[in-house]
Amino acid sequence: MAVPRNALKAWEKMREFALGLPGAAEPRGGAAHRYRPWGETVAKVNKKVFVFLGVSDGSYPMGVTVKLKDAEAHAHALTSPGAEPAGYGLGKAGWVRVPLAEKGSPAADLLCDWVEESYRAIAPKRLIAELDAR
């Protein structure tokens, strides 16, 4: 399955943005399930996932999954084409999966805003303070 260029660009921008947040890391090595849940690329802070970035190899439609505690942002994300509450019970905790390759998908800047909100929901207060000080 070919990955649409605009989806790949949005994915790359979000990944770079996520990994630029204080204390953020993309785990590598070790048992696949421990470091890459469900085979997805993830960004973690304090050993907790704050964004699931899916896969970029074209084996599955590109998408991003974020935790949106703000009711307005959560509702807005769910209006994106193809968006849905995340699977595996994560949707009940505010996680939303947003496809990147759908016509009318959110712009990369909005997606990065959602990644930051998800980070703020997961990160320790000292790292949020560091982000706010930037």
Rosetta blueprint (number, residue, H / E / L):
1 M L
2 A L
3 V L
4 P L
5 R H
6 N H
7 A H
8 L H
9 K H
10 A H
11 W H
12 E H
13 K H
14 M H
15 R H
16 E H
17 F H
18 A H
19 L H
20 G L
21 L L
22 P L
23 G L
24 A E
25 A E
26 E L
27 P L
28 R L
29 G L
30 G L
31 A L
32 A H
33 H H
34 R H
35 Y H
36 R L
37 P H
38 W H
39 G H
40 E L
41 T L
42 V E
43 A E
44 K E
45 V E
46 N L
47 K L
48 K E
49 V E
50 F E
51 V E
52 F E
53 L L
54 G L
55 V L
56 S L
57 D L
58 G L
59 S L
60 Y L
61 P L
62 M L
63 G E
64 V E
65 T E
66 V E
67 K E
68 L L
69 K L
70 D L
71 A H
72 E H
73 A H
74 H H
75 A H
76 H H
77 A H
78 L H
79 T L
80 S L
81 P L
82 G L
83 A L
84 E E
85 P E
86 A L
87 G L
88 Y L
89 G L
90 L H
91 G H
92 K H
93 A H
94 G L
95 W E
96 V E
97 R E
98 V E
99 P E
100 L L
101 A L
102 E L
103 K L
104 G L
105 S L
106 P L
107 A L
108 A H
109 D H
110 L H
111 L H
112 C H
113 D H
114 W H
115 V H
116 E H
117 E H
118 S H
119 Y H
120 R H
121 A H
122 I H
123 A L
124 P L
125 K H
126 R H
127 L H
128 I H
129 A H
130 E H
131 L H
132 D H
133 A H
134 R L
